[in-house]
């Protein structure tokens, strides 16, 4: 197993779990999500104890999950409740997973339920904050989740994969710095007096700023386990302090990346951008979301083809360069979490 299970993962956006059950695999676990009432999300093993049918093909009735095969009713604790014309109270329960709706997402803990603490869910200060706007989406990508972590912790690839949107030669020419603070890995790059690339020119115009003057640009990538990457990004008119510039001189955002392993070679990738400028402009939110969708679509093909190559030539070692430091350090944190988890499960 290459992913920690004793951790909170984003399983769905809140609006995906509506009036019907949602089936999704998280860390190799087949899970069904549903609302036991408007305010609560439940998560159960997607397996009816009667005949093994997927409960995600059922329906929700009066807070109970009803199997779509023979009508067996399940409680949110995994215990059987009722079935037409049958006595099912003695059926063994199925597994229930800790699940929490927070910050517009449904979070699930696929590991040891006794270790789950909702206070460990990473805070998202922009959620429903009047100074911020957020827009995002979801991709299913056929790759090892660590390849996406590598991708996001080394933005040098933007020059080549995203040449028409956010890439520019100055990314290649400007060295990045990587630091580790406990479980957090930070890779940062600061560029000064450059031309803004097309995506950021659009953002500048959206904030009422000139897009044809030199800018300072920043990229600050923050990895936290199990697989979350938040990236501070933006540009400011040159000479006003870069990332520290006053709001009237810059466009500042956080790229939100929640990478949820599905299997060893596939992921659910929840992406978005929280921006701290013009939060009331819905059209700008839509334009940024569309721009991000295009950018991440370019990553999708590269990562899936990379994964195929790695499966075809598993014996070939991969080279490591200075630009790989962020991904390398993030993998060390993941490996440490895995070792701790495996140690805790080992008999003494």
KOLDO-110580 format. One line per 5 residues: their letters; for each residue x, y, z of C-alpha. Coordinates in Angstrom, 1 decimal. Layout:
// residues N
a> X Y Z ~ ...
This chain:
// residues 348
xxxxx> 0.0 0.0 0.0 ~ 1.4 3.4 -1.0 ~ -1.0 5.7 0.7 ~ -1.7 6.4 4.4 ~ -5.3 5.4 5.5
xxxxx> -5.3 7.1 8.9 ~ -5.9 10.5 7.4 ~ -8.7 12.8 6.2 ~ -9.3 12.8 2.4 ~ -11.7 14.8 0.3
xxxxx> -14.2 12.2 -1.0 ~ -16.7 14.5 -2.8 ~ -17.9 18.0 -3.1 ~ -20.8 18.7 -0.8 ~ -23.2 19.1 -3.8
xxxxx> -22.3 15.6 -5.1 ~ -24.0 14.1 -2.1 ~ -27.5 15.2 -2.6 ~ -30.8 13.2 -2.7 ~ -29.2 10.0 -4.1
xxxxx> -26.3 7.9 -2.7 ~ -22.9 8.4 -4.2 ~ -20.5 5.5 -4.6 ~ -16.7 6.3 -4.7 ~ -13.5 4.4 -4.0
xxxxx> -11.1 6.1 -1.6 ~ -7.7 4.5 -0.8 ~ -8.9 1.1 -2.2 ~ -12.1 1.2 -0.1 ~ -15.5 1.1 -1.9
xxxxx> -17.6 3.5 0.0 ~ -21.2 4.8 -0.4 ~ -22.0 8.4 0.8 ~ -25.5 9.6 1.5 ~ -27.3 12.1 3.7
xxxxx> -29.1 10.7 6.7 ~ -30.6 14.2 7.0 ~ -29.9 17.5 5.4 ~ -27.1 18.3 7.9 ~ -25.3 15.0 8.1
xxxxx> -23.4 12.8 5.7 ~ -22.9 9.1 6.4 ~ -20.4 6.8 4.8 ~ -20.7 3.0 4.7 ~ -19.0 0.2 2.9
xxxxx> -20.6 -0.1 -0.5 ~ -21.8 -3.6 0.1 ~ -25.2 -4.9 1.0 ~ -24.9 -7.7 3.6 ~ -27.8 -9.6 2.0
xxxxx> -26.4 -10.4 -1.5 ~ -23.4 -8.1 -1.9 ~ -25.1 -5.6 -4.1 ~ -23.6 -2.1 -4.2 ~ -25.7 0.1 -1.9
xxxxx> -24.8 3.1 -4.0 ~ -27.4 1.8 -6.5 ~ -30.1 2.2 -3.9 ~ -32.0 5.2 -2.6 ~ -32.4 7.2 0.6
xxxxx> -35.7 7.0 2.5 ~ -36.4 8.7 5.8 ~ -32.7 8.8 6.6 ~ -32.1 5.2 5.8 ~ -30.1 3.8 3.0
xxxxx> -32.3 1.3 1.1 ~ -30.6 -1.3 -1.1 ~ -31.8 -1.1 -4.7 ~ -31.8 -4.9 -5.1 ~ -34.2 -6.3 -2.4
xxxxx> -35.0 -3.3 -0.3 ~ -32.8 -4.0 2.8 ~ -32.6 -0.8 4.9 ~ -29.3 0.2 6.5 ~ -28.6 2.6 9.4
xxxxx> -25.8 5.1 9.2 ~ -23.9 3.0 11.8 ~ -23.8 0.1 9.3 ~ -26.4 -2.0 11.1 ~ -29.4 -3.5 9.2
xxxxx> -32.7 -1.9 10.1 ~ -35.4 -3.6 8.2 ~ -36.4 -5.5 5.0 ~ -39.9 -6.1 3.6 ~ -41.3 -9.4 5.0
xxxxx> -38.0 -10.5 6.5 ~ -36.3 -10.5 9.9 ~ -32.8 -9.1 9.5 ~ -31.9 -7.8 12.9 ~ -29.2 -10.5 13.3
xxxxx> -27.4 -9.6 10.1 ~ -23.7 -8.6 10.8 ~ -23.1 -4.9 10.4 ~ -21.0 -3.5 7.5 ~ -18.3 -1.0 8.0
xxxxx> -19.1 2.6 8.8 ~ -16.5 5.3 8.0 ~ -16.0 8.6 9.8 ~ -17.3 11.3 7.4 ~ -17.6 15.1 7.9
xxxxx> -19.0 17.8 5.6 ~ -16.9 20.9 6.0 ~ -15.7 23.8 3.7 ~ -17.9 22.6 0.9 ~ -16.4 19.1 0.8
xxxxx> -17.2 15.7 2.2 ~ -14.2 14.3 4.1 ~ -13.7 10.7 4.9 ~ -11.3 8.8 7.1 ~ -10.6 5.4 5.5
xxxxx> -8.4 4.0 8.3 ~ -8.9 3.2 11.9 ~ -12.1 5.0 12.9 ~ -10.9 5.3 16.6 ~ -8.1 7.7 15.5
xxxxx> -10.3 10.1 13.5 ~ -10.5 13.6 14.9 ~ -12.5 16.2 12.8 ~ -10.3 18.9 14.3 ~ -7.4 17.6 12.1
xxxxx> -9.3 18.6 8.8 ~ -7.2 21.4 7.3 ~ -8.7 24.8 7.8 ~ -9.8 26.7 4.7 ~ -10.1 30.3 5.8
xxxxx> -11.5 31.5 2.5 ~ -14.7 29.4 2.8 ~ -17.7 31.7 2.8 ~ -15.4 34.6 3.7 ~ -16.6 37.9 2.2
xxxxx> -13.1 38.9 1.0 ~ -12.6 35.6 -0.9 ~ -14.2 33.8 -3.9 ~ -13.7 30.2 -4.8 ~ -14.3 28.1 -7.9
xxxxx> -13.1 24.6 -8.7 ~ -13.8 21.2 -10.1 ~ -12.9 17.5 -10.1 ~ -10.9 15.3 -12.4 ~ -10.4 11.5 -12.4
xxxxx> -6.8 10.8 -13.4 ~ -5.2 7.4 -14.0 ~ -2.0 7.9 -12.1 ~ -0.3 7.3 -8.7 ~ -1.3 10.1 -6.4
xxxxx> 2.4 10.9 -5.7 ~ 2.9 11.8 -9.3 ~ 0.4 14.6 -8.9 ~ 2.2 15.7 -5.7 ~ 5.5 15.8 -7.7
xxxxx> 3.8 17.8 -10.4 ~ 2.5 20.4 -8.0 ~ 5.6 20.7 -5.9 ~ 7.8 21.4 -9.0 ~ 6.1 24.1 -11.2
xxxxx> 9.0 24.2 -13.6 ~ 6.9 22.1 -15.9 ~ 4.6 25.1 -16.5 ~ 7.1 26.5 -19.1 ~ 6.5 23.4 -21.2
xxxxx> 3.1 21.9 -20.4 ~ 1.3 25.2 -20.0 ~ 3.2 27.4 -22.4 ~ 0.0 29.1 -23.7 ~ -1.5 30.0 -20.3
xxxxx> 0.8 30.3 -17.2 ~ 4.2 29.1 -18.5 ~ 7.1 31.4 -19.2 ~ 10.9 31.1 -19.6 ~ 11.5 33.1 -16.3
xxxxx> 10.2 30.1 -14.4 ~ 13.1 28.0 -15.8 ~ 15.6 30.8 -15.2 ~ 14.6 31.5 -11.5 ~ 15.8 29.1 -8.9
xxxxx> 13.4 27.8 -6.3 ~ 13.9 27.2 -2.6 ~ 12.7 24.2 -0.6 ~ 12.3 24.0 3.2 ~ 10.8 21.4 5.5
xxxxx> 9.1 22.2 8.8 ~ 7.9 19.1 10.4 ~ 5.4 17.5 8.1 ~ 5.1 20.6 5.9 ~ 7.2 21.0 2.8
xxxxx> 7.4 24.4 1.1 ~ 8.9 25.2 -2.3 ~ 8.9 28.8 -3.4 ~ 10.0 30.8 -6.4 ~ 9.9 34.6 -6.8
xxxxx> 10.3 36.4 -10.2 ~ 10.8 40.1 -10.6 ~ 10.1 42.6 -13.4 ~ 8.7 40.1 -15.9 ~ 5.8 40.1 -18.3
xxxxx> 2.7 38.5 -17.0 ~ 1.6 35.3 -18.8 ~ -1.9 35.2 -20.5 ~ -3.7 33.7 -17.5 ~ -2.4 36.4 -15.1
xxxxx> -3.0 39.1 -17.6 ~ -6.7 38.1 -17.6 ~ -6.7 38.2 -13.8 ~ -5.1 41.7 -13.8 ~ -7.7 43.0 -16.1
xxxxx> -10.4 41.4 -13.9 ~ -9.1 43.4 -11.0 ~ -9.0 46.6 -13.0 ~ -5.2 46.7 -13.3 ~ -3.0 47.2 -16.3
xxxxx> -1.8 44.0 -17.9 ~ 1.0 45.5 -20.1 ~ 3.5 46.6 -17.4 ~ 6.2 44.6 -15.7 ~ 5.1 42.4 -12.7
xxxxx> 6.5 40.5 -9.9 ~ 5.3 36.9 -9.7 ~ 5.3 34.4 -6.9 ~ 4.7 30.6 -6.5 ~ 4.7 29.2 -2.9
xxxxx> 3.8 25.5 -2.9 ~ 2.9 24.0 0.5 ~ 2.5 20.2 0.9 ~ 0.9 18.7 4.0 ~ 0.1 15.0 4.4
xxxxx> -1.5 12.9 3.4 ~ -1.7 14.6 -0.1 ~ -2.8 18.2 0.2 ~ -1.0 21.0 -1.8 ~ -1.9 24.6 -1.4
xxxxx> -0.1 27.0 -3.7 ~ 0.0 30.8 -3.1 ~ 0.2 32.4 -6.6 ~ -0.2 35.8 -8.1 ~ 1.3 38.8 -9.7
xxxxx> 1.8 42.4 -8.6 ~ 2.8 45.5 -10.5 ~ 6.6 45.6 -10.2 ~ 8.1 47.7 -7.5 ~ 5.2 47.4 -5.0
xxxxx> 6.4 44.6 -2.9 ~ 5.5 41.4 -4.8 ~ 3.5 39.1 -2.7 ~ 3.5 41.7 0.1 ~ 2.1 44.4 -2.2
xxxxx> -1.1 46.2 -1.1 ~ -4.3 44.7 -2.6 ~ -4.8 47.5 -5.0 ~ -1.5 46.6 -6.8 ~ -1.8 42.8 -7.0
xxxxx> -3.9 39.7 -7.8 ~ -3.4 37.1 -5.1 ~ -4.8 33.6 -5.0 ~ -4.4 30.2 -3.5 ~ -4.6 27.2 -5.8
xxxxx> -6.3 24.4 -3.8 ~ -5.3 20.8 -4.6 ~ -6.8 17.9 -2.7 ~ -5.4 14.7 -4.2 ~ -7.4 11.6 -3.1
xxxxx> -6.0 8.1 -4.0 ~ -8.6 5.9 -5.6 ~ -6.3 2.9 -6.3 ~ -2.5 2.6 -6.5 ~ -2.7 4.1 -10.0
xxxxx> -5.7 6.4 -10.0 ~ -6.9 9.5 -8.2 ~ -9.8 11.8 -7.6 ~ -8.3 15.3 -8.0 ~ -10.2 18.1 -6.4
xxxxx> -8.9 21.4 -7.7 ~ -9.8 25.0 -7.4 ~ -8.7 28.6 -6.8 ~ -9.5 30.8 -3.9 ~ -8.8 34.4 -4.8
xxxxx> -8.6 37.5 -2.7 ~ -9.7 40.1 -5.2 ~ -13.0 41.1 -6.8 ~ -14.8 38.3 -4.8 ~ -18.2 39.6 -5.9
xxxxx> -17.5 39.1 -9.6 ~ -19.2 35.9 -10.6 ~ -18.1 36.2 -14.3 ~ -14.5 36.4 -13.2 ~ -14.9 33.3 -11.1
xxxxx> -16.3 31.5 -14.1 ~ -13.4 32.7 -16.3 ~ -10.8 31.6 -13.8 ~ -12.4 28.3 -13.3 ~ -12.4 27.8 -17.1
xxxxx> -8.8 28.8 -17.3 ~ -7.8 26.4 -14.5 ~ -9.8 23.6 -16.2 ~ -7.8 24.1 -19.4 ~ -4.5 24.1 -17.5
xxxxx> -5.2 21.0 -15.4 ~ -6.5 19.2 -18.5 ~ -3.0 19.6 -19.9 ~ -1.5 18.0 -16.8 ~ -4.0 15.1 -17.0
xxxxx> -2.6 13.7 -20.3 ~ 1.0 14.1 -19.2 ~ 0.4 12.3 -15.9 ~ -1.5 9.4 -17.4 ~ 1.1 8.9 -20.1
xxxxx> 3.8 9.1 -17.4 ~ 2.1 6.5 -15.4 ~ 1.9 4.2 -18.4 ~ 5.6 4.6 -19.0 ~ 6.4 3.8 -15.3
xxxxx> 4.3 0.6 -15.5 ~ 5.9 -0.4 -18.8 ~ 9.5 0.1 -17.5 ~ 9.3 -0.4 -13.7 ~ 12.9 -1.3 -13.4
xxxxx> 14.2 2.0 -14.8 ~ 15.5 4.5 -12.1 ~ 14.3 8.1 -12.3 ~ 16.7 11.0 -12.2 ~ 16.5 13.7 -9.6
xxxxx> 17.4 17.3 -10.2 ~ 17.4 20.4 -8.0 ~ 13.9 21.3 -9.2 ~ 12.6 17.9 -7.7 ~ 13.5 18.9 -4.1
xxxxx> 9.9 19.7 -3.2 ~ 8.5 16.4 -4.5 ~ 11.3 14.4 -3.0 ~ 10.8 15.9 0.5 ~ 7.0 15.5 0.2
xxxxx> 7.6 11.8 -0.5 ~ 9.8 11.5 2.5 ~ 7.0 12.8 4.7 ~ 4.5 10.3 3.1 ~ 7.0 7.5 3.6
xxxxx> 7.3 8.5 7.3 ~ 3.5 8.5 7.7 ~ 3.3 5.1 6.1 ~ 6.0 3.6 8.2 ~ 4.4 4.9 11.4
xxxxx> 1.0 3.5 10.3 ~ 2.5 0.1 9.5 ~ 4.4 0.1 12.7 ~ 1.2 0.7 14.7 ~ -0.4 -2.2 13.0
xxx> 2.4 -4.6 13.5 ~ 2.1 -7.1 16.4 ~ 4.5 -6.5 19.3
